[in-house]
Amino acid sequence: MTDLRKIIREEIAVLGQVLIAQAQGPVALAEESLSEEEPREQQKVLVEQRLLGHIADGYISDADMTRLQQKIAQLDVRSRKEMLGRLARALQSGELEGRF
């Protein structure tokens, strides 16, 4: 059941990003791809730090989980899969207590 929820959340997050990109138009997409490569790597580092902080605490509240998922949804596809995989493993192994 949690895997299904994860997949649905991933797809919704991706769909939301696609809709935003479509609303901005092709010019905005071209500008974004040129100017956001470095900030995207910084975003990944920040999300990773936040995730590791929650794992160190051993618990994540529903509100923090929602914020973390929103931040993960903003990452590129590869980073998003990596962070969701880490989050899922932490939850399944018991390192992190919370609801996906």
TIDREN-801300 format. One record per atom (N, C-alpha, C): atom name; chain; y, x, z. Coordinates in Angstrom, 1 decimal, m for minus. Layout:
N
site->CA unit->A Y->Y X->X Z->Z
...
END
This chain:
100
site->N unit->A Y->m1.2 X->0.8 Z->0.0
site->CA unit->A Y->0.0 X->0.0 Z->0.0
site->C unit->A Y->1.3 X->0.9 Z->0.0
site->N unit->A Y->1.3 X->2.0 Z->0.8
site->CA unit->A Y->2.4 X->2.8 Z->0.8
site->C unit->A Y->2.7 X->3.5 Z->m0.5
site->N unit->A Y->1.6 X->3.9 Z->m1.2
site->CA unit->A Y->1.7 X->4.5 Z->m2.5
site->C unit->A Y->2.4 X->3.5 Z->m3.5
site->N unit->A Y->2.0 X->2.3 Z->m3.4
site->CA unit->A Y->2.7 X->1.3 Z->m4.3
site->C unit->A Y->4.1 X->1.1 Z->m4.0
site->N unit->A Y->4.5 X->1.1 Z->m2.7
site->CA unit->A Y->5.9 X->1.1 Z->m2.3
site->C unit->A Y->6.7 X->2.3 Z->m2.8
site->N unit->A Y->6.0 X->3.4 Z->m2.7
site->CA unit->A Y->6.7 X->4.7 Z->m3.2
site->C unit->A Y->7.0 X->4.6 Z->m4.6
site->N unit->A Y->6.0 X->4.2 Z->m5.4
site->CA unit->A Y->6.2 X->4.1 Z->m6.9
site->C unit->A Y->7.3 X->3.1 Z->m7.2
site->N unit->A Y->7.3 X->2.0 Z->m6.6
site->CA unit->A Y->8.3 X->1.0 Z->m6.8
site->C unit->A Y->9.7 X->1.5 Z->m6.5
site->N unit->A Y->9.8 X->2.1 Z->m5.4
site->CA unit->A Y->11.1 X->2.7 Z->m5.0
site->C unit->A Y->11.6 X->3.8 Z->m6.0
site->N unit->A Y->10.6 X->4.6 Z->m6.4
site->CA unit->A Y->11.0 X->5.6 Z->m7.4
site->C unit->A Y->11.5 X->5.0 Z->m8.7
site->N unit->A Y->10.8 X->4.0 Z->m9.1
site->CA unit->A Y->11.1 X->3.3 Z->m10.4
site->C unit->A Y->12.5 X->2.6 Z->m10.3
site->N unit->A Y->12.7 X->2.0 Z->m9.1
site->CA unit->A Y->14.0 X->1.3 Z->m8.9
site->C unit->A Y->15.1 X->2.3 Z->m8.9
site->N unit->A Y->14.9 X->3.4 Z->m8.2
site->CA unit->A Y->15.9 X->4.5 Z->m8.2
site->C unit->A Y->16.3 X->5.0 Z->m9.6
site->N unit->A Y->15.2 X->5.3 Z->m10.3
site->CA unit->A Y->15.4 X->5.8 Z->m11.7
site->C unit->A Y->16.1 X->4.7 Z->m12.6
site->N unit->A Y->15.7 X->3.5 Z->m12.4
site->CA unit->A Y->16.4 X->2.4 Z->m13.2
site->C unit->A Y->17.8 X->2.3 Z->m12.8
site->N unit->A Y->18.2 X->2.4 Z->m11.6
site->CA unit->A Y->19.6 X->2.3 Z->m11.1
site->C unit->A Y->20.4 X->3.5 Z->m11.8
site->N unit->A Y->19.8 X->4.7 Z->m11.8
site->CA unit->A Y->20.5 X->5.8 Z->m12.4
site->C unit->A Y->20.7 X->5.6 Z->m13.9
site->N unit->A Y->19.7 X->5.0 Z->m14.6
site->CA unit->A Y->19.8 X->4.7 Z->m16.0
site->C unit->A Y->20.9 X->3.7 Z->m16.3
site->N unit->A Y->20.9 X->2.7 Z->m15.5
site->CA unit->A Y->22.0 X->1.6 Z->m15.7
site->C unit->A Y->23.4 X->2.2 Z->m15.5
site->N unit->A Y->23.5 X->3.0 Z->m14.5
site->CA unit->A Y->24.8 X->3.6 Z->m14.2
site->C unit->A Y->25.2 X->4.5 Z->m15.4
site->N unit->A Y->24.3 X->5.3 Z->m15.9
site->CA unit->A Y->24.5 X->6.2 Z->m17.0
site->C unit->A Y->24.9 X->5.4 Z->m18.3
site->N unit->A Y->24.2 X->4.3 Z->m18.5
site->CA unit->A Y->24.5 X->3.4 Z->m19.7
site->C unit->A Y->25.9 X->2.8 Z->m19.5
site->N unit->A Y->26.3 X->2.5 Z->m18.3
site->CA unit->A Y->27.6 X->1.9 Z->m18.1
site->C unit->A Y->28.7 X->2.9 Z->m18.4
site->N unit->A Y->28.4 X->4.2 Z->m18.1
site->CA unit->A Y->29.4 X->5.2 Z->m18.3
site->C unit->A Y->29.6 X->5.6 Z->m19.8
site->N unit->A Y->28.6 X->5.4 Z->m20.5
site->CA unit->A Y->28.6 X->5.7 Z->m22.0
site->C unit->A Y->28.2 X->7.2 Z->m22.3
site->N unit->A Y->28.1 X->7.5 Z->m23.6
site->CA unit->A Y->27.6 X->8.8 Z->m24.0
site->C unit->A Y->28.6 X->9.9 Z->m23.6
site->N unit->A Y->29.9 X->9.7 Z->m23.7
site->CA unit->A Y->30.8 X->10.8 Z->m23.3
site->C unit->A Y->30.7 X->11.2 Z->m21.9
site->N unit->A Y->30.5 X->10.3 Z->m21.0
site->CA unit->A Y->30.4 X->10.6 Z->m19.6
site->C unit->A Y->29.0 X->11.3 Z->m19.4
site->N unit->A Y->28.0 X->11.0 Z->m20.1
site->CA unit->A Y->26.7 X->11.6 Z->m20.0
site->C unit->A Y->26.8 X->13.1 Z->m20.4
site->N unit->A Y->27.5 X->13.3 Z->m21.5
site->CA unit->A Y->27.6 X->14.7 Z->m22.0
site->C unit->A Y->28.4 X->15.6 Z->m21.0
site->N unit->A Y->29.5 X->15.0 Z->m20.5
site->CA unit->A Y->30.3 X->15.8 Z->m19.5
site->C unit->A Y->29.5 X->16.0 Z->m18.2
site->N unit->A Y->28.7 X->15.0 Z->m17.8
site->CA unit->A Y->27.9 X->15.2 Z->m16.6
site->C unit->A Y->26.8 X->16.3 Z->m16.8
site->N unit->A Y->26.2 X->16.4 Z->m17.9
site->CA unit->A Y->25.1 X->17.4 Z->m18.1
site->C unit->A Y->25.7 X->18.8 Z->m18.1
site->N unit->A Y->27.0 X->18.9 Z->m18.6
site->CA unit->A Y->27.6 X->20.3 Z->m18.6
site->C unit->A Y->28.1 X->20.7 Z->m17.3
site->N unit->A Y->28.6 X->19.8 Z->m16.5
site->CA unit->A Y->29.3 X->20.2 Z->m15.3
site->C unit->A Y->28.5 X->20.1 Z->m14.0
site->N unit->A Y->27.3 X->19.5 Z->m14.0
site->CA unit->A Y->26.6 X->19.2 Z->m12.8
site->C unit->A Y->25.3 X->20.0 Z->m12.6
site->N unit->A Y->25.0 X->21.0 Z->m13.4
site->CA unit->A Y->23.8 X->21.8 Z->m13.2
site->C unit->A Y->23.8 X->22.5 Z->m11.9
site->N unit->A Y->24.8 X->23.2 Z->m11.5
site->CA unit->A Y->24.9 X->23.8 Z->m10.2
site->C unit->A Y->24.9 X->22.9 Z->m9.0
site->N unit->A Y->25.8 X->21.8 Z->m9.1
site->CA unit->A Y->25.8 X->20.9 Z->m8.0
site->C unit->A Y->24.4 X->20.2 Z->m7.8
site->N unit->A Y->23.7 X->20.0 Z->m8.8
site->CA unit->A Y->22.3 X->19.4 Z->m8.7
site->C unit->A Y->21.4 X->20.3 Z->m7.9
site->N unit->A Y->21.5 X->21.6 Z->m8.1
site->CA unit->A Y->20.7 X->22.5 Z->m7.3
site->C unit->A Y->21.2 X->22.5 Z->m5.8
site->N unit->A Y->22.5 X->22.4 Z->m5.6
site->CA unit->A Y->23.0 X->22.2 Z->m4.3
site->C unit->A Y->22.5 X->20.9 Z->m3.6
site->N unit->A Y->22.5 X->19.9 Z->m4.4
site->CA unit->A Y->22.0 X->18.6 Z->m3.9
site->C unit->A Y->20.6 X->18.7 Z->m3.4
site->N unit->A Y->19.8 X->19.4 Z->m4.2
site->CA unit->A Y->18.4 X->19.6 Z->m3.9
site->C unit->A Y->18.2 X->20.3 Z->m2.5
site->N unit->A Y->19.0 X->21.4 Z->m2.4
site->CA unit->A Y->19.0 X->22.2 Z->m1.2
site->C unit->A Y->19.4 X->21.3 Z->0.0
site->N unit->A Y->20.4 X->20.5 Z->m0.1
site->CA unit->A Y->20.9 X->19.7 Z->1.0
site->C unit->A Y->19.8 X->18.6 Z->1.3
site->N unit->A Y->19.2 X->18.0 Z->0.3
site->CA unit->A Y->18.2 X->17.0 Z->0.6
site->C unit->A Y->17.0 X->17.7 Z->1.3
site->N unit->A Y->16.6 X->18.9 Z->0.8
site->CA unit->A Y->15.5 X->19.6 Z->1.4
site->C unit->A Y->15.8 X->19.9 Z->2.9
site->N unit->A Y->17.0 X->20.4 Z->3.2
site->CA unit->A Y->17.4 X->20.7 Z->4.6
site->C unit->A Y->17.3 X->19.4 Z->5.4
site->N unit->A Y->17.8 X->18.3 Z->4.9
site->CA unit->A Y->17.8 X->17.1 Z->5.6
site->C unit->A Y->16.3 X->16.6 Z->5.9
site->N unit->A Y->15.5 X->16.8 Z->4.9
site->CA unit->A Y->14.1 X->16.4 Z->5.1
site->C unit->A Y->13.4 X->17.3 Z->6.1
site->N unit->A Y->13.7 X->18.6 Z->6.0
site->CA unit->A Y->13.1 X->19.5 Z->7.0
site->C unit->A Y->13.6 X->19.3 Z->8.4
site->N unit->A Y->14.8 X->18.9 Z->8.5
site->CA unit->A Y->15.4 X->18.5 Z->9.8
site->C unit->A Y->14.7 X->17.4 Z->10.5
site->N unit->A Y->14.4 X->16.3 Z->9.6
site->CA unit->A Y->13.7 X->15.2 Z->10.1
site->C unit->A Y->12.2 X->15.6 Z->10.5
site->N unit->A Y->11.6 X->16.4 Z->9.7
site->CA unit->A Y->10.3 X->16.9 Z->10.0
site->C unit->A Y->10.3 X->17.6 Z->11.3
site->N unit->A Y->11.3 X->18.5 Z->11.5
site->CA unit->A Y->11.4 X->19.2 Z->12.8
site->C unit->A Y->11.6 X->18.3 Z->14.0
site->N unit->A Y->12.3 X->17.2 Z->13.8
site->CA unit->A Y->12.5 X->16.2 Z->14.8
site->C unit->A Y->11.2 X->15.4 Z->15.1
site->N unit->A Y->10.4 X->15.3 Z->14.0
site->CA unit->A Y->9.1 X->14.5 Z->14.1
site->C unit->A Y->9.3 X->13.0 Z->13.9
site->N unit->A Y->10.5 X->12.6 Z->13.7
site->CA unit->A Y->10.7 X->11.1 Z->13.6
site->C unit->A Y->11.9 X->10.9 Z->12.6
site->N unit->A Y->11.8 X->9.8 Z->11.9
site->CA unit->A Y->12.9 X->9.4 Z->11.0
site->C unit->A Y->13.1 X->7.9 Z->11.2
site->N unit->A Y->14.3 X->7.4 Z->11.5
site->CA unit->A Y->14.5 X->6.0 Z->11.6
site->C unit->A Y->14.6 X->5.3 Z->10.2
site->N unit->A Y->14.5 X->4.0 Z->10.2
site->CA unit->A Y->14.6 X->3.3 Z->9.0
site->C unit->A Y->15.9 X->3.5 Z->8.2
site->N unit->A Y->17.0 X->3.6 Z->8.9
site->CA unit->A Y->18.3 X->3.8 Z->8.3
site->C unit->A Y->18.3 X->5.2 Z->7.7
site->N unit->A Y->17.8 X->6.2 Z->8.4
site->CA unit->A Y->17.8 X->7.6 Z->7.9
site->C unit->A Y->16.8 X->7.7 Z->6.7
site->N unit->A Y->15.7 X->7.0 Z->6.8
site->CA unit->A Y->14.8 X->7.0 Z->5.6
site->C unit->A Y->15.5 X->6.4 Z->4.4
site->N unit->A Y->16.2 X->5.4 Z->4.6
site->CA unit->A Y->16.9 X->4.7 Z->3.4
site->C unit->A Y->17.9 X->5.7 Z->2.8
site->N unit->A Y->18.7 X->6.4 Z->3.7
site->CA unit->A Y->19.7 X->7.4 Z->3.2
site->C unit->A Y->19.0 X->8.5 Z->2.5
site->N unit->A Y->17.9 X->9.0 Z->3.1
site->CA unit->A Y->17.2 X->10.1 Z->2.5
site->C unit->A Y->16.6 X->9.7 Z->1.1
site->N unit->A Y->16.1 X->8.5 Z->1.0
site->CA unit->A Y->15.6 X->8.1 Z->m0.3
site->C unit->A Y->16.7 X->7.9 Z->m1.3
site->N unit->A Y->17.9 X->7.5 Z->m0.9
site->CA unit->A Y->19.0 X->7.4 Z->m1.8
site->C unit->A Y->19.4 X->8.7 Z->m2.3
site->N unit->A Y->19.4 X->9.7 Z->m1.4
site->CA unit->A Y->19.7 X->11.1 Z->m1.8
site->C unit->A Y->18.7 X->11.7 Z->m2.7
site->N unit->A Y->17.4 X->11.4 Z->m2.4
site->CA unit->A Y->16.3 X->11.9 Z->m3.3
site->C unit->A Y->16.4 X->11.2 Z->m4.7
site->N unit->A Y->16.8 X->10.0 Z->m4.7
site->CA unit->A Y->16.9 X->9.3 Z->m6.0
site->C unit->A Y->18.0 X->9.9 Z->m6.9
site->N unit->A Y->18.9 X->10.6 Z->m6.4
site->CA unit->A Y->20.0 X->11.2 Z->m7.1
site->C unit->A Y->19.6 X->12.5 Z->m7.7
site->N unit->A Y->18.5 X->13.1 Z->m7.3
site->CA unit->A Y->18.0 X->14.4 Z->m7.8
site->C unit->A Y->17.4 X->14.2 Z->m9.2
site->N unit->A Y->17.3 X->15.4 Z->m9.9
site->CA unit->A Y->16.6 X->15.3 Z->m11.2
site->C unit->A Y->15.1 X->15.0 Z->m11.0
site->N unit->A Y->14.5 X->14.7 Z->m12.1
site->CA unit->A Y->13.1 X->14.1 Z->m12.0
site->C unit->A Y->12.2 X->15.1 Z->m11.3
site->N unit->A Y->12.2 X->16.4 Z->m11.6
site->CA unit->A Y->11.3 X->17.4 Z->m11.0
site->C unit->A Y->11.6 X->17.5 Z->m9.5
site->N unit->A Y->12.8 X->17.6 Z->m9.2
site->CA unit->A Y->13.2 X->17.8 Z->m7.7
site->C unit->A Y->12.9 X->16.5 Z->m7.0
site->N unit->A Y->13.1 X->15.4 Z->m7.6
site->CA unit->A Y->12.8 X->14.1 Z->m6.9
site->C unit->A Y->11.3 X->14.0 Z->m6.6
site->N unit->A Y->10.4 X->14.3 Z->m7.6
site->CA unit->A Y->9.0 X->14.3 Z->m7.4
site->C unit->A Y->8.6 X->15.3 Z->m6.3
site->N unit->A Y->9.2 X->16.5 Z->m6.3
site->CA unit->A Y->8.9 X->17.5 Z->m5.2
site->C unit->A Y->9.3 X->16.9 Z->m3.8
site->N unit->A Y->10.5 X->16.4 Z->m3.7
site->CA unit->A Y->10.9 X->15.9 Z->m2.4
site->C unit->A Y->10.1 X->14.7 Z->m1.9
site->N unit->A Y->9.8 X->13.8 Z->m2.8
site->CA unit->A Y->9.0 X->12.6 Z->m2.5
site->C unit->A Y->7.6 X->13.0 Z->m2.1
site->N unit->A Y->7.1 X->14.0 Z->m2.7
site->CA unit->A Y->5.8 X->14.5 Z->m2.4
site->C unit->A Y->5.8 X->15.2 Z->m1.0
site->N unit->A Y->6.8 X->15.9 Z->m0.7
site->CA unit->A Y->6.9 X->16.5 Z->0.6
site->C unit->A Y->7.1 X->15.5 Z->1.7
site->N unit->A Y->7.9 X->14.5 Z->1.4
site->CA unit->A Y->8.1 X->13.4 Z->2.4
site->C unit->A Y->6.8 X->12.6 Z->2.6
site->N unit->A Y->6.1 X->12.3 Z->1.5
site->CA unit->A Y->4.8 X->11.6 Z->1.7
site->C unit->A Y->3.8 X->12.4 Z->2.4
site->N unit->A Y->3.7 X->13.7 Z->2.1
site->CA unit->A Y->2.7 X->14.5 Z->2.9
site->C unit->A Y->3.1 X->14.6 Z->4.4
site->N unit->A Y->4.3 X->14.7 Z->4.7
site->CA unit->A Y->4.8 X->14.8 Z->6.1
site->C unit->A Y->4.4 X->13.5 Z->6.8
site->N unit->A Y->4.6 X->12.4 Z->6.1
site->CA unit->A Y->4.3 X->11.1 Z->6.8
site->C unit->A Y->2.8 X->10.9 Z->6.9
site->N unit->A Y->2.0 X->11.3 Z->5.9
site->CA unit->A Y->0.6 X->11.1 Z->5.9
site->C unit->A Y->m0.1 X->12.0 Z->6.9
site->N unit->A Y->0.5 X->13.2 Z->7.1
site->CA unit->A Y->m0.2 X->14.2 Z->8.0
site->C unit->A Y->0.2 X->14.0 Z->9.4
site->N unit->A Y->1.2 X->13.2 Z->9.7
site->CA unit->A Y->1.7 X->12.9 Z->11.0
site->C unit->A Y->2.8 X->13.8 Z->11.5
site->N unit->A Y->3.2 X->14.8 Z->10.6
site->CA unit->A Y->4.3 X->15.7 Z->11.0
site->C unit->A Y->5.6 X->14.9 Z->11.2
site->N unit->A Y->5.7 X->13.8 Z->10.5
site->CA unit->A Y->6.9 X->12.9 Z->10.5
site->C unit->A Y->6.4 X->11.5 Z->10.8
site->N unit->A Y->7.0 X->10.9 Z->11.8
site->CA unit->A Y->6.7 X->9.5 Z->12.1
site->C unit->A Y->7.9 X->8.6 Z->11.6
site->N unit->A Y->7.5 X->7.6 Z->10.8
site->CA unit->A Y->8.5 X->6.7 Z->10.2
site->C unit->A Y->7.8 X->5.9 Z->9.2
site->N unit->A Y->8.7 X->5.0 Z->8.6
site->CA unit->A Y->8.1 X->4.1 Z->7.6
site->C unit->A Y->8.8 X->4.4 Z->6.2
site->N unit->A Y->7.9 X->4.5 Z->5.2
site->CA unit->A Y->8.3 X->4.8 Z->3.9
site->C unit->A Y->9.0 X->3.6 Z->3.2
END
